[in-house]
């Protein structure tokens, strides 16, 4: 057969991965990632026992949060509770400011 049949789910997954890759490359995303990481540190969410709820303030912040979750920088030990994996956080790029 000339064309293969894909499920809507598999097509959506491909597009989701593409959008995540794009968001991760945006200059503002490194700054947003560091802001999220600092918020979790300030809240003391550094282990499964101290996991906290998190509410994004914008669509950009939500996308960056989901990317950090996907990368394993943020962990979800229980539904709706998150904590920072400090080892993985060291791999997140720092924002670069050009003056």
Beta strands, then each sheet from edge to edge (+ up, - down):
strand 1: 74-78
strand 2: 81-84
sheet 1: 1+ 2-
end
